[in-house]
């Protein structure tokens, strides 16, 4: 047994911490196990930089129980995930993860934080019940829980060696959005839009990309009548011929564009939030003008232009593959299940060639 600590009181006896400065001005802490050999000489064994792993190794060497302060809890591993994993994600994903993490911490944290090894499948079921008012969001939150758990596995942080308690738990059923922006609704919304929003709606419809990918188009992405896009979500690269109505719109935008094809009043990039607020104003203006269509217009969102584009390409080409390529999907099943929201009308019998009667 080593001597008691005058500082670092969170360390068990026989464990040492040394702080070393880094070139960037930060510091890193290294942990050591200190013991005496049979000859009385002091010996140190490196325990690494991770406090939890270091204490676990100390417990193995001392044949002692792991102190409660070093038992990995969900809030503790969530904090590491937040500091190490989330910064590497795209901004939108990181924001969504932060919201999801806040919900998970409200359930598994608080005054009595849950130790990882005590979280059981019944606790995951209880979480779904707790979040029953937001079933789809609960699915995403448990997906994040699973990813955090994977980070804690022996192959990664090595905090716990057991399968995720969420494994095998049925998720809440999800139904893909079915709204199809009919032409007459598109025309009504278009009438209520200013020129920037008209251009945004047209471009979104003609190339079928996500709002964030539409808004990040810059002047230098356009060369020799080709528009090049790299999707934010999947990193898929797409190239569109600039011709027809699309060319008319882009040529008009380029007259005033400095950096971004679509910009705000100060010439900067439009954000997705700003675009959604603008579209909401358009929607309210259209409802005021066409109150009899209030319910249909209320359901319309700017993101529905992507599905309208994919659906219309599919109906025109009669091919899922063509729509899949337009939308930049690697799997045609996603195109079919989520983005194709209309089927070609079925011809009645009297419009077909009847078989000859004998």
Short mmCIF file of the C-alpha atoms (twelve columns), coordinates in Angstrom:
data_MODEL
# 
_entry.id   MODEL 
# 
loop_
_atom_site.group_PDB 
_atom_site.id 
_atom_site.type_symbol 
_atom_site.label_atom_id 
_atom_site.label_alt_id 
_atom_site.label_comp_id 
_atom_site.label_asym_id 
_atom_site.label_seq_id 
_atom_site.Cartn_x 
_atom_site.Cartn_y 
_atom_site.Cartn_z 
_atom_site.pdbx_PDB_model_num 
ATOM 1   C CA . UNK A 1   0.000   0.000   0.000   1 
ATOM 2   C CA . UNK A 2   1.427   3.400   -1.000  1 
ATOM 3   C CA . UNK A 3   1.442   6.533   1.063   1 
ATOM 4   C CA . UNK A 4   -1.633  8.779   1.313   1 
ATOM 5   C CA . UNK A 5   -1.977  11.759  -1.035  1 
ATOM 6   C CA . UNK A 6   -1.503  15.367  0.037   1 
ATOM 7   C CA . UNK A 7   -3.259  16.350  -3.220  1 
ATOM 8   C CA . UNK A 8   -5.166  14.535  -6.004  1 
ATOM 9   C CA . UNK A 9   -7.504  13.147  -3.361  1 
ATOM 10  C CA . UNK A 10  -9.514  11.327  -6.042  1 
ATOM 11  C CA . UNK A 11  -6.589  8.909   -6.506  1 
ATOM 12  C CA . UNK A 12  -6.424  5.723   -4.443  1 
ATOM 13  C CA . UNK A 13  -3.335  5.118   -2.339  1 
ATOM 14  C CA . UNK A 14  -0.395  3.931   -4.398  1 
ATOM 15  C CA . UNK A 15  -1.487  5.786   -7.532  1 
ATOM 16  C CA . UNK A 16  0.283   8.926   -8.751  1 
ATOM 17  C CA . UNK A 17  -0.592  11.644  -11.267 1 
ATOM 18  C CA . UNK A 18  1.901   13.814  -13.125 1 
ATOM 19  C CA . UNK A 19  0.905   16.747  -15.287 1 
ATOM 20  C CA . UNK A 20  3.048   17.439  -18.335 1 
ATOM 21  C CA . UNK A 21  2.771   20.587  -20.502 1 
ATOM 22  C CA . UNK A 22  2.194   20.358  -24.235 1 
ATOM 23  C CA . UNK A 23  3.622   22.539  -26.980 1 
ATOM 24  C CA . UNK A 24  0.191   24.074  -27.667 1 
ATOM 25  C CA . UNK A 25  -0.055  25.424  -24.122 1 
ATOM 26  C CA . UNK A 26  -2.383  22.707  -22.806 1 
ATOM 27  C CA . UNK A 27  -1.365  19.921  -20.458 1 
ATOM 28  C CA . UNK A 28  -1.857  16.178  -20.158 1 
ATOM 29  C CA . UNK A 29  -2.008  14.021  -17.029 1 
ATOM 30  C CA . UNK A 30  -0.185  10.683  -16.796 1 
ATOM 31  C CA . UNK A 31  -1.027  8.145   -14.100 1 
ATOM 32  C CA . UNK A 32  1.380   5.712   -12.412 1 
ATOM 33  C CA . UNK A 33  1.195   2.834   -9.962  1 
ATOM 34  C CA . UNK A 34  3.826   3.085   -7.249  1 
ATOM 35  C CA . UNK A 35  5.044   0.094   -5.262  1 
ATOM 36  C CA . UNK A 36  8.096   -1.100  -3.347  1 
ATOM 37  C CA . UNK A 37  10.160  -4.060  -4.495  1 
ATOM 38  C CA . UNK A 38  11.407  -6.762  -2.139  1 
ATOM 39  C CA . UNK A 39  14.672  -4.860  -1.874  1 
ATOM 40  C CA . UNK A 40  12.833  -1.715  -0.797  1 
ATOM 41  C CA . UNK A 41  13.343  0.204   -4.018  1 
ATOM 42  C CA . UNK A 42  10.457  2.267   -5.347  1 
ATOM 43  C CA . UNK A 43  9.037   1.113   -8.686  1 
ATOM 44  C CA . UNK A 44  6.534   2.854   -10.944 1 
ATOM 45  C CA . UNK A 45  4.276   1.240   -13.529 1 
ATOM 46  C CA . UNK A 46  2.637   3.435   -16.151 1 
ATOM 47  C CA . UNK A 47  -1.167  3.343   -16.087 1 
ATOM 48  C CA . UNK A 48  -1.759  5.624   -19.080 1 
ATOM 49  C CA . UNK A 49  -3.607  8.923   -19.506 1 
ATOM 50  C CA . UNK A 50  -7.205  7.814   -19.007 1 
ATOM 51  C CA . UNK A 51  -8.274  8.171   -15.367 1 
ATOM 52  C CA . UNK A 52  -10.919 5.436   -15.424 1 
ATOM 53  C CA . UNK A 53  -8.668  2.891   -17.155 1 
ATOM 54  C CA . UNK A 54  -5.782  3.871   -14.872 1 
ATOM 55  C CA . UNK A 55  -7.846  3.188   -11.737 1 
ATOM 56  C CA . UNK A 56  -9.097  -0.093  -13.191 1 
ATOM 57  C CA . UNK A 57  -5.487  -1.184  -13.769 1 
ATOM 58  C CA . UNK A 58  -4.570  -0.015  -10.273 1 
ATOM 59  C CA . UNK A 59  -7.377  -2.180  -8.873  1 
ATOM 60  C CA . UNK A 60  -6.038  -5.213  -10.774 1 
ATOM 61  C CA . UNK A 61  -2.508  -4.654  -9.473  1 
ATOM 62  C CA . UNK A 62  -3.691  -4.021  -5.913  1 
ATOM 63  C CA . UNK A 63  -6.344  -6.770  -6.119  1 
ATOM 64  C CA . UNK A 64  -8.696  -4.140  -4.762  1 
ATOM 65  C CA . UNK A 65  -12.214 -2.952  -5.489  1 
ATOM 66  C CA . UNK A 66  -12.559 -0.072  -7.951  1 
ATOM 67  C CA . UNK A 67  -13.349 3.141   -6.017  1 
ATOM 68  C CA . UNK A 68  -16.787 4.585   -6.629  1 
ATOM 69  C CA . UNK A 69  -15.213 7.776   -8.043  1 
ATOM 70  C CA . UNK A 70  -13.749 5.748   -10.931 1 
ATOM 71  C CA . UNK A 71  -16.821 3.689   -11.815 1 
ATOM 72  C CA . UNK A 72  -17.793 4.802   -15.350 1 
ATOM 73  C CA . UNK A 73  -21.219 6.423   -15.321 1 
ATOM 74  C CA . UNK A 74  -23.277 7.530   -18.292 1 
ATOM 75  C CA . UNK A 75  -22.693 11.276  -17.660 1 
ATOM 76  C CA . UNK A 76  -18.944 10.678  -17.426 1 
ATOM 77  C CA . UNK A 77  -18.679 8.809   -20.743 1 
ATOM 78  C CA . UNK A 78  -21.158 11.222  -22.350 1 
ATOM 79  C CA . UNK A 79  -18.835 14.091  -21.441 1 
ATOM 80  C CA . UNK A 80  -15.912 12.325  -23.115 1 
ATOM 81  C CA . UNK A 81  -18.052 11.654  -26.204 1 
ATOM 82  C CA . UNK A 82  -19.050 15.304  -26.258 1 
ATOM 83  C CA . UNK A 83  -15.435 16.472  -26.042 1 
ATOM 84  C CA . UNK A 84  -13.772 13.947  -28.362 1 
ATOM 85  C CA . UNK A 85  -16.320 12.629  -30.861 1 
ATOM 86  C CA . UNK A 86  -18.924 15.333  -31.460 1 
ATOM 87  C CA . UNK A 87  -16.446 18.052  -32.586 1 
ATOM 88  C CA . UNK A 88  -15.478 15.844  -35.548 1 
ATOM 89  C CA . UNK A 89  -19.077 15.698  -36.807 1 
ATOM 90  C CA . UNK A 90  -20.727 18.112  -39.196 1 
ATOM 91  C CA . UNK A 91  -22.221 21.172  -37.507 1 
ATOM 92  C CA . UNK A 92  -25.854 20.158  -38.049 1 
ATOM 93  C CA . UNK A 93  -25.250 16.612  -36.784 1 
ATOM 94  C CA . UNK A 94  -23.368 17.919  -33.749 1 
ATOM 95  C CA . UNK A 95  -26.264 20.248  -32.884 1 
ATOM 96  C CA . UNK A 96  -28.744 17.393  -33.173 1 
ATOM 97  C CA . UNK A 97  -26.497 15.150  -31.065 1 
ATOM 98  C CA . UNK A 98  -26.281 17.805  -28.362 1 
ATOM 99  C CA . UNK A 99  -30.065 17.990  -28.120 1 
ATOM 100 C CA . UNK A 100 -30.282 14.181  -28.030 1 
ATOM 101 C CA . UNK A 101 -27.532 13.985  -25.417 1 
ATOM 102 C CA . UNK A 102 -29.359 16.473  -23.195 1 
ATOM 103 C CA . UNK A 103 -32.398 14.182  -23.213 1 
ATOM 104 C CA . UNK A 104 -30.294 11.104  -22.403 1 
ATOM 105 C CA . UNK A 105 -28.539 12.934  -19.564 1 
ATOM 106 C CA . UNK A 106 -31.860 14.040  -18.105 1 
ATOM 107 C CA . UNK A 107 -32.814 10.358  -17.797 1 
ATOM 108 C CA . UNK A 108 -29.497 8.617   -17.055 1 
ATOM 109 C CA . UNK A 109 -27.810 11.474  -15.178 1 
ATOM 110 C CA . UNK A 110 -29.045 13.886  -12.549 1 
ATOM 111 C CA . UNK A 111 -28.335 13.501  -8.843  1 
ATOM 112 C CA . UNK A 112 -27.984 9.732   -9.140  1 
ATOM 113 C CA . UNK A 113 -25.978 9.105   -12.344 1 
ATOM 114 C CA . UNK A 114 -26.366 5.624   -13.783 1 
ATOM 115 C CA . UNK A 115 -23.232 3.405   -13.742 1 
ATOM 116 C CA . UNK A 116 -22.792 1.824   -17.163 1 
ATOM 117 C CA . UNK A 117 -22.724 -1.728  -15.830 1 
ATOM 118 C CA . UNK A 118 -26.084 -1.214  -14.112 1 
ATOM 119 C CA . UNK A 119 -28.034 0.010   -17.167 1 
ATOM 120 C CA . UNK A 120 -30.308 -2.851  -18.195 1 
ATOM 121 C CA . UNK A 121 -32.772 -3.438  -21.078 1 
ATOM 122 C CA . UNK A 122 -35.685 -2.527  -18.797 1 
ATOM 123 C CA . UNK A 123 -34.135 0.926   -18.375 1 
ATOM 124 C CA . UNK A 124 -34.120 1.380   -22.169 1 
ATOM 125 C CA . UNK A 125 -37.788 0.354   -22.284 1 
ATOM 126 C CA . UNK A 126 -38.475 2.859   -19.514 1 
ATOM 127 C CA . UNK A 127 -36.705 5.522   -21.578 1 
ATOM 128 C CA . UNK A 128 -38.993 4.871   -24.544 1 
ATOM 129 C CA . UNK A 129 -41.986 5.168   -22.231 1 
ATOM 130 C CA . UNK A 130 -40.586 8.408   -20.790 1 
ATOM 131 C CA . UNK A 131 -40.232 9.806   -24.336 1 
ATOM 132 C CA . UNK A 132 -43.504 8.409   -25.700 1 
ATOM 133 C CA . UNK A 133 -44.621 11.897  -26.749 1 
ATOM 134 C CA . UNK A 134 -41.698 12.024  -29.225 1 
ATOM 135 C CA . UNK A 135 -41.297 8.445   -30.507 1 
ATOM 136 C CA . UNK A 136 -39.142 9.208   -33.557 1 
ATOM 137 C CA . UNK A 137 -36.840 11.474  -31.543 1 
ATOM 138 C CA . UNK A 138 -36.527 8.692   -28.947 1 
ATOM 139 C CA . UNK A 139 -35.293 6.336   -31.675 1 
ATOM 140 C CA . UNK A 140 -32.556 8.816   -32.610 1 
ATOM 141 C CA . UNK A 141 -31.594 9.308   -28.952 1 
ATOM 142 C CA . UNK A 142 -31.191 5.587   -28.340 1 
ATOM 143 C CA . UNK A 143 -29.163 5.338   -31.560 1 
ATOM 144 C CA . UNK A 144 -26.816 7.920   -30.034 1 
ATOM 145 C CA . UNK A 145 -26.798 5.934   -26.775 1 
ATOM 146 C CA . UNK A 146 -25.663 2.880   -28.770 1 
ATOM 147 C CA . UNK A 147 -22.863 4.836   -30.428 1 
ATOM 148 C CA . UNK A 148 -21.629 6.080   -27.053 1 
ATOM 149 C CA . UNK A 149 -21.756 2.495   -25.796 1 
ATOM 150 C CA . UNK A 150 -19.702 1.342   -28.794 1 
ATOM 151 C CA . UNK A 151 -17.085 3.960   -27.893 1 
ATOM 152 C CA . UNK A 152 -16.973 2.451   -24.388 1 
ATOM 153 C CA . UNK A 153 -16.371 -1.098  -25.694 1 
ATOM 154 C CA . UNK A 154 -13.037 -2.945  -25.328 1 
ATOM 155 C CA . UNK A 155 -12.171 -2.111  -28.940 1 
ATOM 156 C CA . UNK A 156 -12.258 1.612   -28.116 1 
ATOM 157 C CA . UNK A 157 -12.182 3.219   -24.644 1 
ATOM 158 C CA . UNK A 158 -12.420 -0.119  -22.846 1 
ATOM 159 C CA . UNK A 159 -14.799 1.063   -20.126 1 
ATOM 160 C CA . UNK A 160 -17.192 -1.866  -20.276 1 
ATOM 161 C CA . UNK A 161 -17.205 -5.348  -21.750 1 
ATOM 162 C CA . UNK A 162 -20.861 -6.178  -22.271 1 
ATOM 163 C CA . UNK A 163 -23.352 -5.616  -25.108 1 
ATOM 164 C CA . UNK A 164 -25.468 -2.502  -25.202 1 
ATOM 165 C CA . UNK A 165 -28.651 -2.893  -23.129 1 
ATOM 166 C CA . UNK A 166 -30.507 -1.361  -26.095 1 
ATOM 167 C CA . UNK A 167 -29.571 -4.345  -28.259 1 
ATOM 168 C CA . UNK A 168 -32.677 -6.239  -29.309 1 
ATOM 169 C CA . UNK A 169 -35.104 -3.616  -27.978 1 
ATOM 170 C CA . UNK A 170 -37.724 -2.816  -30.624 1 
ATOM 171 C CA . UNK A 171 -37.727 0.784   -31.799 1 
ATOM 172 C CA . UNK A 172 -40.801 2.919   -32.252 1 
ATOM 173 C CA . UNK A 173 -42.391 2.495   -35.708 1 
ATOM 174 C CA . UNK A 174 -41.585 5.285   -38.151 1 
ATOM 175 C CA . UNK A 175 -43.588 6.342   -41.194 1 
ATOM 176 C CA . UNK A 176 -41.767 8.256   -43.952 1 
ATOM 177 C CA . UNK A 177 -43.123 11.699  -44.750 1 
ATOM 178 C CA . UNK A 178 -45.764 11.340  -47.480 1 
ATOM 179 C CA . UNK A 179 -46.416 14.974  -48.412 1 
ATOM 180 C CA . UNK A 180 -46.158 15.622  -52.141 1 
ATOM 181 C CA . UNK A 181 -46.093 19.306  -53.121 1 
ATOM 182 C CA . UNK A 182 -48.703 19.429  -55.841 1 
ATOM 183 C CA . UNK A 183 -48.117 21.779  -58.790 1 
ATOM 184 C CA . UNK A 184 -51.005 24.061  -57.870 1 
ATOM 185 C CA . UNK A 185 -49.635 24.458  -54.304 1 
ATOM 186 C CA . UNK A 186 -46.142 25.114  -55.647 1 
ATOM 187 C CA . UNK A 187 -47.545 27.826  -57.931 1 
ATOM 188 C CA . UNK A 188 -49.447 29.497  -55.071 1 
ATOM 189 C CA . UNK A 189 -46.374 29.525  -52.818 1 
ATOM 190 C CA . UNK A 190 -44.243 30.749  -55.708 1 
ATOM 191 C CA . UNK A 191 -46.581 33.709  -56.252 1 
ATOM 192 C CA . UNK A 192 -46.097 34.748  -52.606 1 
ATOM 193 C CA . UNK A 193 -42.283 34.573  -52.719 1 
ATOM 194 C CA . UNK A 194 -39.724 37.316  -53.340 1 
ATOM 195 C CA . UNK A 195 -37.179 36.832  -56.127 1 
ATOM 196 C CA . UNK A 196 -34.541 35.187  -53.914 1 
ATOM 197 C CA . UNK A 197 -37.025 32.631  -52.646 1 
ATOM 198 C CA . UNK A 198 -38.383 32.027  -56.148 1 
ATOM 199 C CA . UNK A 199 -34.845 31.288  -57.330 1 
ATOM 200 C CA . UNK A 200 -34.227 29.039  -54.327 1 
ATOM 201 C CA . UNK A 201 -37.451 27.107  -54.916 1 
ATOM 202 C CA . UNK A 202 -36.700 26.657  -58.608 1 
ATOM 203 C CA . UNK A 203 -33.122 25.515  -58.052 1 
ATOM 204 C CA . UNK A 204 -34.203 23.115  -55.287 1 
ATOM 205 C CA . UNK A 205 -36.835 21.627  -57.581 1 
ATOM 206 C CA . UNK A 206 -34.704 21.401  -60.724 1 
ATOM 207 C CA . UNK A 207 -31.738 19.631  -59.087 1 
ATOM 208 C CA . UNK A 208 -33.489 17.921  -56.147 1 
ATOM 209 C CA . UNK A 209 -30.911 18.597  -53.446 1 
ATOM 210 C CA . UNK A 210 -31.241 19.208  -49.698 1 
ATOM 211 C CA . UNK A 211 -31.753 22.800  -48.501 1 
ATOM 212 C CA . UNK A 212 -28.253 22.993  -46.972 1 
ATOM 213 C CA . UNK A 213 -26.675 21.876  -50.257 1 
ATOM 214 C CA . UNK A 214 -28.682 24.426  -52.240 1 
ATOM 215 C CA . UNK A 215 -27.674 27.281  -49.963 1 
ATOM 216 C CA . UNK A 216 -23.943 26.493  -49.990 1 
ATOM 217 C CA . UNK A 217 -23.605 26.750  -53.790 1 
ATOM 218 C CA . UNK A 218 -20.848 29.251  -54.558 1 
ATOM 219 C CA . UNK A 219 -19.948 31.014  -57.780 1 
ATOM 220 C CA . UNK A 220 -16.811 28.927  -58.248 1 
ATOM 221 C CA . UNK A 221 -18.913 25.735  -58.207 1 
ATOM 222 C CA . UNK A 222 -20.155 26.733  -61.659 1 
ATOM 223 C CA . UNK A 223 -17.789 26.132  -64.593 1 
ATOM 224 C CA . UNK A 224 -18.452 25.563  -68.300 1 
ATOM 225 C CA . UNK A 225 -22.211 25.206  -67.735 1 
ATOM 226 C CA . UNK A 226 -21.676 22.513  -65.103 1 
ATOM 227 C CA . UNK A 227 -22.806 22.881  -61.470 1 
ATOM 228 C CA . UNK A 228 -20.757 20.743  -59.075 1 
ATOM 229 C CA . UNK A 229 -22.148 19.831  -55.657 1 
ATOM 230 C CA . UNK A 230 -20.732 17.799  -52.779 1 
ATOM 231 C CA . UNK A 231 -23.560 16.751  -50.482 1 
ATOM 232 C CA . UNK A 232 -23.082 17.681  -46.834 1 
ATOM 233 C CA . UNK A 233 -24.758 14.585  -45.423 1 
ATOM 234 C CA . UNK A 234 -23.144 11.856  -47.533 1 
ATOM 235 C CA . UNK A 235 -20.186 13.577  -49.270 1 
ATOM 236 C CA . UNK A 236 -21.576 12.313  -52.593 1 
ATOM 237 C CA . UNK A 237 -20.362 14.429  -55.520 1 
ATOM 238 C CA . UNK A 238 -22.861 15.370  -58.243 1 
ATOM 239 C CA . UNK A 239 -22.527 17.322  -61.508 1 
ATOM 240 C CA . UNK A 240 -25.522 18.956  -63.191 1 
ATOM 241 C CA . UNK A 241 -25.732 20.328  -66.712 1 
ATOM 242 C CA . UNK A 242 -26.833 23.961  -66.567 1 
ATOM 243 C CA . UNK A 243 -29.403 24.255  -69.319 1 
ATOM 244 C CA . UNK A 244 -33.003 25.251  -69.963 1 
ATOM 245 C CA . UNK A 245 -34.849 26.997  -67.130 1 
ATOM 246 C CA . UNK A 246 -32.047 26.195  -64.674 1 
ATOM 247 C CA . UNK A 247 -29.596 28.139  -66.830 1 
ATOM 248 C CA . UNK A 248 -31.948 31.138  -66.956 1 
ATOM 249 C CA . UNK A 249 -32.202 31.202  -63.153 1 
ATOM 250 C CA . UNK A 250 -28.494 30.693  -62.493 1 
ATOM 251 C CA . UNK A 251 -27.475 33.311  -65.065 1 
ATOM 252 C CA . UNK A 252 -29.789 35.810  -63.375 1 
ATOM 253 C CA . UNK A 253 -28.362 34.984  -59.919 1 
ATOM 254 C CA . UNK A 254 -24.770 35.283  -61.152 1 
ATOM 255 C CA . UNK A 255 -25.315 38.912  -62.160 1 
ATOM 256 C CA . UNK A 256 -25.431 39.964  -58.487 1 
ATOM 257 C CA . UNK A 257 -23.685 37.021  -56.780 1 
ATOM 258 C CA . UNK A 258 -20.351 37.656  -55.072 1 
ATOM 259 C CA . UNK A 259 -19.545 34.409  -53.256 1 
ATOM 260 C CA . UNK A 260 -22.820 32.541  -52.853 1 
ATOM 261 C CA . UNK A 261 -25.340 31.992  -55.638 1 
ATOM 262 C CA . UNK A 262 -28.175 32.661  -53.183 1 
ATOM 263 C CA . UNK A 263 -27.409 35.271  -50.545 1 
ATOM 264 C CA . UNK A 264 -29.029 37.435  -47.894 1 
ATOM 265 C CA . UNK A 265 -29.374 41.227  -48.082 1 
ATOM 266 C CA . UNK A 266 -25.756 41.647  -46.946 1 
ATOM 267 C CA . UNK A 267 -24.374 39.316  -49.579 1 
ATOM 268 C CA . UNK A 268 -23.649 36.521  -47.100 1 
ATOM 269 C CA . UNK A 269 -24.845 32.948  -47.161 1 
ATOM 270 C CA . UNK A 270 -28.441 32.189  -46.286 1 
ATOM 271 C CA . UNK A 271 -28.719 29.701  -43.434 1 
ATOM 272 C CA . UNK A 272 -31.186 26.819  -43.388 1 
ATOM 273 C CA . UNK A 273 -32.959 28.424  -40.418 1 
ATOM 274 C CA . UNK A 274 -33.290 31.717  -42.267 1 
ATOM 275 C CA . UNK A 275 -34.615 29.880  -45.313 1 
ATOM 276 C CA . UNK A 276 -37.201 28.029  -43.213 1 
ATOM 277 C CA . UNK A 277 -38.358 31.322  -41.641 1 
ATOM 278 C CA . UNK A 278 -38.703 32.900  -45.086 1 
ATOM 279 C CA . UNK A 279 -40.668 29.930  -46.343 1 
ATOM 280 C CA . UNK A 280 -42.940 30.105  -43.284 1 
ATOM 281 C CA . UNK A 281 -43.730 33.731  -44.135 1 
ATOM 282 C CA . UNK A 282 -44.489 32.730  -47.733 1 
ATOM 283 C CA . UNK A 283 -46.780 30.001  -46.466 1 
ATOM 284 C CA . UNK A 284 -48.680 32.399  -44.189 1 
ATOM 285 C CA . UNK A 285 -49.048 34.906  -47.024 1 
ATOM 286 C CA . UNK A 286 -50.406 32.187  -49.309 1 
ATOM 287 C CA . UNK A 287 -52.859 31.005  -46.629 1 
ATOM 288 C CA . UNK A 288 -54.152 34.557  -46.192 1 
ATOM 289 C CA . UNK A 289 -54.776 34.729  -49.931 1 
ATOM 290 C CA . UNK A 290 -56.205 31.204  -50.268 1 
ATOM 291 C CA . UNK A 291 -57.862 30.384  -46.909 1 
ATOM 292 C CA . UNK A 292 -59.743 27.468  -48.447 1 
ATOM 293 C CA . UNK A 293 -56.345 25.738  -48.939 1 
ATOM 294 C CA . UNK A 294 -55.072 26.407  -45.405 1 
ATOM 295 C CA . UNK A 295 -54.712 22.746  -44.403 1 
ATOM 296 C CA . UNK A 296 -52.829 21.759  -47.566 1 
ATOM 297 C CA . UNK A 297 -50.518 24.791  -47.428 1 
ATOM 298 C CA . UNK A 298 -49.751 24.303  -43.727 1 
ATOM 299 C CA . UNK A 299 -48.270 20.899  -44.529 1 
ATOM 300 C CA . UNK A 300 -45.837 22.254  -47.157 1 
ATOM 301 C CA . UNK A 301 -42.171 22.632  -46.255 1 
ATOM 302 C CA . UNK A 302 -39.188 23.778  -48.291 1 
ATOM 303 C CA . UNK A 303 -37.580 20.341  -47.920 1 
ATOM 304 C CA . UNK A 304 -40.553 18.802  -49.770 1 
ATOM 305 C CA . UNK A 305 -39.127 20.220  -53.004 1 
ATOM 306 C CA . UNK A 306 -36.479 17.470  -52.919 1 
ATOM 307 C CA . UNK A 307 -39.138 14.764  -52.809 1 
ATOM 308 C CA . UNK A 308 -41.189 16.557  -55.478 1 
ATOM 309 C CA . UNK A 309 -38.123 16.653  -57.716 1 
ATOM 310 C CA . UNK A 310 -37.350 12.962  -57.168 1 
ATOM 311 C CA . UNK A 311 -40.986 11.969  -57.687 1 
ATOM 312 C CA . UNK A 312 -41.377 13.988  -60.878 1 
ATOM 313 C CA . UNK A 313 -38.132 12.619  -62.323 1 
ATOM 314 C CA . UNK A 314 -39.350 9.107   -61.519 1 
ATOM 315 C CA . UNK A 315 -42.747 9.710   -63.156 1 
ATOM 316 C CA . UNK A 316 -41.132 11.246  -66.224 1 
ATOM 317 C CA . UNK A 317 -38.438 8.618   -66.695 1 
ATOM 318 C CA . UNK A 318 -40.431 5.709   -65.216 1 
ATOM 319 C CA . UNK A 319 -37.210 4.690   -63.488 1 
ATOM 320 C CA . UNK A 320 -36.194 4.580   -59.821 1 
ATOM 321 C CA . UNK A 321 -32.548 4.499   -60.938 1 
ATOM 322 C CA . UNK A 322 -32.835 7.867   -62.698 1 
ATOM 323 C CA . UNK A 323 -34.482 9.434   -59.624 1 
ATOM 324 C CA . UNK A 324 -31.837 7.826   -57.403 1 
ATOM 325 C CA . UNK A 325 -29.058 9.401   -59.458 1 
ATOM 326 C CA . UNK A 326 -30.782 12.799  -59.401 1 
ATOM 327 C CA . UNK A 327 -31.037 12.740  -55.603 1 
ATOM 328 C CA . UNK A 328 -27.544 11.334  -55.062 1 
ATOM 329 C CA . UNK A 329 -28.605 8.186   -53.204 1 
ATOM 330 C CA . UNK A 330 -26.312 5.175   -53.038 1 
ATOM 331 C CA . UNK A 331 -29.273 2.886   -52.353 1 
ATOM 332 C CA . UNK A 332 -32.365 2.942   -54.546 1 
ATOM 333 C CA . UNK A 333 -34.433 1.563   -51.655 1 
ATOM 334 C CA . UNK A 334 -34.193 4.935   -49.898 1 
ATOM 335 C CA . UNK A 335 -35.323 6.691   -53.085 1 
ATOM 336 C CA . UNK A 336 -38.288 4.371   -53.441 1 
ATOM 337 C CA . UNK A 337 -39.347 4.270   -49.769 1 
ATOM 338 C CA . UNK A 338 -38.851 7.919   -48.768 1 
ATOM 339 C CA . UNK A 339 -38.717 10.201  -51.811 1 
ATOM 340 C CA . UNK A 340 -41.036 8.780   -54.444 1 
ATOM 341 C CA . UNK A 341 -44.419 9.970   -53.194 1 
ATOM 342 C CA . UNK A 342 -46.603 9.436   -56.265 1 
ATOM 343 C CA . UNK A 343 -47.131 6.613   -58.710 1 
ATOM 344 C CA . UNK A 344 -48.117 6.971   -62.354 1 
ATOM 345 C CA . UNK A 345 -51.913 6.983   -62.776 1 
ATOM 346 C CA . UNK A 346 -53.446 3.710   -63.880 1 
ATOM 347 C CA . UNK A 347 -55.269 3.753   -67.175 1 
ATOM 348 C CA . UNK A 348 -58.862 2.494   -67.057 1 
ATOM 349 C CA . UNK A 349 -59.839 -0.482  -69.143 1 
ATOM 350 C CA . UNK A 350 -61.753 1.505   -71.747 1 
ATOM 351 C CA . UNK A 351 -58.623 3.432   -72.711 1 
ATOM 352 C CA . UNK A 352 -56.682 0.240   -73.437 1 
ATOM 353 C CA . UNK A 353 -56.796 -1.939  -76.507 1 
ATOM 354 C CA . UNK A 354 -59.267 -4.650  -75.699 1 
ATOM 355 C CA . UNK A 355 -58.463 -8.194  -76.751 1 
ATOM 356 C CA . UNK A 356 -60.322 -9.243  -79.860 1 
ATOM 357 C CA . UNK A 357 -63.396 -11.356 -79.310 1 
ATOM 358 C CA . UNK A 358 -63.688 -14.643 -81.068 1 
# 
